[in-house]
Amino acid sequence: MTQESPKGHGGRRPIPDGDGCEAAVAAHLAELDEAKQDGDDELWNDICSDGIEVEIGEATWELWFDQDGWTAARPTYEPEFPGESRAFGDGDLMGRVGPATLSPEEVIRRLVTLEFESF
């Protein structure tokens, strides 16, 4: 699993599986809350669009948050160059995980069980 560096800027760093996924989602929400409390809409938008990556088993998920809630995608194509993120392709899973009120544990549970809401 990977997590954004502090304040959502810079490279991604690996963090452990298991509870680490939930911790990454919680940390992402904390960064969003801090930006909102500071009144920094630009930073809030940057953090939202950067999203986070979590690894669950063999699958890497990209998660991002917006006013409507959580969306996830599982890109499958290997990167062209080392260090790049995976690319999207035909048949990739993508969907709305759930509303903004979901706990980090519930976000991860829905990814594990491939439980999505319709768009």
C-alpha positions as CSV (number, residue, x, y, z in Angstrom):
1,M,0.0,0.0,0.0
2,T,1.2,3.6,-0.5
3,Q,0.3,6.8,1.1
4,E,0.9,10.4,0.2
5,S,3.6,12.3,1.9
6,P,2.5,14.8,4.5
7,K,0.1,17.5,3.2
8,G,-0.5,15.4,0.1
9,H,2.5,16.6,-1.7
10,G,5.5,14.8,-3.1
11,G,6.0,11.1,-3.7
12,R,4.2,8.1,-2.3
13,R,5.7,5.8,0.3
14,P,4.8,2.3,1.1
15,I,2.8,1.5,4.2
16,P,1.8,-2.0,5.5
17,D,-1.3,-3.9,4.5
18,G,-4.1,-4.7,7.0
19,D,-4.8,-1.9,9.4
20,G,-2.5,0.3,7.3
21,C,-5.2,0.6,4.7
22,E,-7.7,2.0,7.2
23,A,-5.0,4.3,8.7
24,A,-4.2,5.6,5.2
25,V,-7.9,6.5,4.6
26,A,-8.1,8.1,8.1
27,A,-4.9,10.1,7.4
28,H,-6.3,11.3,4.1
29,L,-9.5,12.4,5.8
30,A,-7.5,14.3,8.4
31,E,-5.6,16.2,5.7
32,L,-8.9,17.1,4.1
33,D,-10.3,18.3,7.4
34,E,-7.2,20.4,8.1
35,A,-7.4,22.1,4.7
36,K,-11.1,22.7,5.3
37,Q,-10.5,24.2,8.7
38,D,-7.7,26.4,7.4
39,G,-10.1,27.6,4.7
40,D,-7.7,26.5,2.0
41,D,-10.0,25.4,-0.9
42,E,-7.1,25.0,-3.3
43,L,-5.2,22.6,-1.0
44,W,-8.5,20.7,-0.3
45,N,-9.1,20.3,-4.1
46,D,-5.4,19.2,-4.6
47,I,-5.7,16.6,-1.8
48,C,-9.0,15.3,-3.3
49,S,-7.6,15.0,-6.8
50,D,-4.3,13.4,-5.6
51,G,-6.2,10.7,-3.8
52,I,-4.4,7.7,-2.2
53,E,-3.4,4.2,-3.2
54,V,-4.1,1.2,-1.1
55,E,-3.1,-2.4,-1.7
56,I,-5.5,-5.1,-0.7
57,G,-4.1,-8.5,-1.4
58,E,-2.7,-8.4,-4.9
59,A,-4.9,-5.5,-6.0
60,T,-3.9,-1.8,-6.0
61,W,-6.8,0.6,-5.6
62,E,-6.8,4.3,-6.2
63,L,-9.2,6.0,-3.9
64,W,-10.3,9.6,-4.0
65,F,-12.8,11.7,-2.1
66,D,-15.1,14.5,-3.2
67,Q,-18.2,16.2,-2.0
68,D,-20.3,13.1,-3.0
69,G,-18.1,10.6,-1.2
70,W,-15.5,7.9,-2.0
71,T,-14.7,6.6,-5.5
72,A,-12.3,3.8,-6.2
73,A,-10.6,2.4,-9.3
74,R,-8.4,-0.6,-9.8
75,P,-6.0,0.1,-12.8
76,T,-4.5,-3.0,-14.3
77,Y,-2.0,-2.1,-17.0
78,E,1.6,-2.2,-15.9
79,P,3.4,1.2,-16.0
80,E,5.5,2.0,-19.1
81,F,8.4,3.2,-16.9
82,P,9.5,2.1,-13.4
83,G,8.1,4.3,-10.6
84,E,5.0,5.3,-12.6
85,S,1.4,4.5,-11.5
86,R,-0.5,1.7,-13.2
87,A,-2.6,2.8,-16.1
88,F,-6.3,2.3,-16.8
89,G,-7.6,-0.1,-19.4
90,D,-10.7,-1.9,-20.6
91,G,-12.5,-3.9,-17.9
92,D,-11.0,-2.1,-15.0
93,L,-13.1,-1.9,-11.9
94,M,-14.3,1.6,-11.0
95,G,-17.2,2.9,-9.0
96,R,-18.6,4.9,-6.1
97,V,-17.6,3.2,-2.9
98,G,-20.1,5.2,-0.8
99,P,-21.0,8.5,0.8
100,A,-18.6,10.9,2.6
101,T,-19.9,9.7,5.9
102,L,-18.3,6.2,5.6
103,S,-15.7,5.3,8.2
104,P,-12.2,4.3,7.0
105,E,-13.0,0.8,8.1
106,E,-16.2,0.7,6.0
107,V,-14.4,2.1,2.9
108,I,-11.8,-0.7,3.1
109,R,-14.5,-3.3,3.8
110,R,-16.3,-2.3,0.7
111,L,-13.2,-2.6,-1.4
112,V,-12.4,-6.0,0.0
113,T,-15.9,-7.2,-0.8
114,L,-16.2,-5.3,-4.1
115,E,-19.3,-3.6,-2.8
116,F,-20.0,-0.4,-4.8
117,E,-22.9,1.9,-5.1
118,S,-24.3,2.8,-8.5
119,F,-23.3,6.1,-10.0
